């Protein structure tokens, strides 16, 4: 198990094998890289997440699958209904430089995002 503390944008990270649990990633207006996976580490991923602030709360799952040979990715998100309003936070997945990235795009406010990752 690896424990990382006091990084620039993650307060605590626990890595067990290919799985990651990140606690309290603070995000603000703009784009934030929440997680990065080398595309040769697997063929798919499941991210469970929680987004919260003083005005809203949401929990959900993003599942993704990718092809190294075609450099393409497909992903799908399911989530609870909001408690309050979280429409200012969007999560996306992309491929850049042979890495699969989970990104947040925040239009307003300050938010906390927690993620748990399983690579398949």
C-alpha positions as CSV (number, residue, x, y, z in Angstrom):
1,X,0.0,0.0,0.0
2,X,1.2,3.5,-0.9
3,X,0.1,6.5,1.1
4,X,0.7,10.0,-0.4
5,X,0.1,13.1,1.7
6,X,0.3,16.8,1.1
7,X,0.5,16.7,-2.7
8,X,-0.5,19.9,-4.5
9,X,-4.1,18.9,-5.0
10,X,-4.8,15.6,-3.1
11,X,-4.9,15.5,0.6
12,X,-4.6,11.7,0.9
13,X,-4.2,8.9,-1.6
14,X,-4.2,5.2,-0.9
15,X,-3.1,2.9,-3.7
16,X,-3.6,-0.9,-3.4
17,X,-2.5,-2.7,-6.5
18,X,-4.2,-0.9,-9.4
19,X,-6.9,0.6,-7.1
20,X,-6.9,4.1,-5.8
21,X,-8.8,5.8,-3.1
22,X,-8.5,9.6,-3.1
23,X,-9.9,11.7,-0.3
24,X,-10.9,15.3,-0.7
25,X,-9.5,16.5,-4.0
26,X,-10.4,20.3,-3.9
27,X,-11.5,21.6,-7.3
28,X,-12.3,25.2,-8.4
29,X,-13.4,26.9,-11.6
30,X,-11.7,25.4,-14.6
31,X,-10.4,21.9,-15.5
32,X,-8.7,19.6,-13.0
33,X,-7.1,16.2,-13.7
34,X,-8.6,13.9,-11.0
35,X,-6.8,10.7,-12.1
36,X,-4.4,9.4,-14.8
37,X,-3.9,5.8,-15.9
38,X,-1.4,4.6,-18.4
39,X,-3.5,3.1,-21.2
40,X,-1.5,-0.2,-21.1
41,X,-2.4,-0.8,-17.5
42,X,-5.7,-2.4,-18.5
43,X,-8.7,-2.2,-20.9
44,X,-11.3,-0.6,-18.7
45,X,-11.9,1.3,-15.5
46,X,-14.6,2.0,-13.0
47,X,-14.5,5.2,-11.0
48,X,-16.9,5.7,-8.1
49,X,-17.1,9.3,-7.1
50,X,-18.7,11.8,-4.7
51,X,-19.0,15.5,-5.5
52,X,-19.9,17.9,-2.7
53,X,-20.0,21.6,-1.7
54,X,-22.1,23.7,0.6
55,X,-24.8,23.9,-2.2
56,X,-24.9,20.3,-3.5
57,X,-24.0,16.6,-3.3
58,X,-24.0,13.8,-5.8
59,X,-22.6,10.2,-6.0
60,X,-22.1,8.3,-9.1
61,X,-20.0,5.9,-11.2
62,X,-18.1,6.3,-14.5
63,X,-17.3,3.2,-16.5
64,X,-14.8,3.4,-19.3
65,X,-13.2,1.1,-21.9
66,X,-10.5,2.0,-24.3
67,X,-8.6,0.6,-27.3
68,X,-4.8,1.2,-27.6
69,X,-4.8,0.2,-31.3
70,X,-7.4,2.8,-32.2
71,X,-6.6,5.3,-29.5
72,X,-10.3,5.6,-28.7
73,X,-12.3,5.6,-25.5
74,X,-16.0,5.2,-24.6
75,X,-17.4,6.0,-21.1
76,X,-20.7,6.2,-19.4
77,X,-21.8,8.0,-16.2
78,X,-24.6,7.1,-13.8
79,X,-25.4,9.0,-10.7
80,X,-27.9,9.8,-8.0
81,X,-30.2,12.8,-8.3
82,X,-28.6,15.9,-6.8
83,X,-29.2,16.9,-3.2
84,X,-29.1,20.6,-3.8
85,X,-27.4,21.4,-7.1
86,X,-24.2,20.1,-8.7
87,X,-24.8,21.0,-12.3
88,X,-21.8,23.3,-12.2
89,X,-19.5,20.2,-12.1
90,X,-19.0,17.9,-15.1
91,X,-16.8,14.8,-15.2
92,X,-15.2,13.7,-18.5
93,X,-12.8,11.1,-19.6
94,X,-10.2,11.4,-22.4
95,X,-6.9,10.0,-23.8
96,X,-3.8,12.1,-23.9
97,X,-0.2,10.9,-24.5
98,X,-1.1,7.2,-23.9
99,X,-2.9,8.0,-20.6
100,X,-6.5,7.7,-19.7
101,X,-7.6,10.8,-17.7
102,X,-10.6,11.5,-15.4
103,X,-11.2,15.3,-15.5
104,X,-13.5,17.6,-13.7
105,X,-14.8,20.8,-15.3
106,X,-16.2,23.3,-12.9
107,X,-18.2,26.4,-14.0
108,X,-18.5,28.0,-10.6
109,X,-17.9,27.5,-6.9
110,X,-15.5,25.4,-4.9
111,X,-16.0,21.6,-4.7
112,X,-14.6,18.5,-3.1
113,X,-14.4,15.3,-5.2
114,X,-13.6,11.8,-3.8
115,X,-12.8,8.9,-6.2
116,X,-12.3,5.2,-5.9
117,X,-10.8,3.5,-9.0
118,X,-10.7,-0.1,-10.2
119,X,-8.7,-0.9,-13.3
120,X,-10.0,-3.9,-15.3
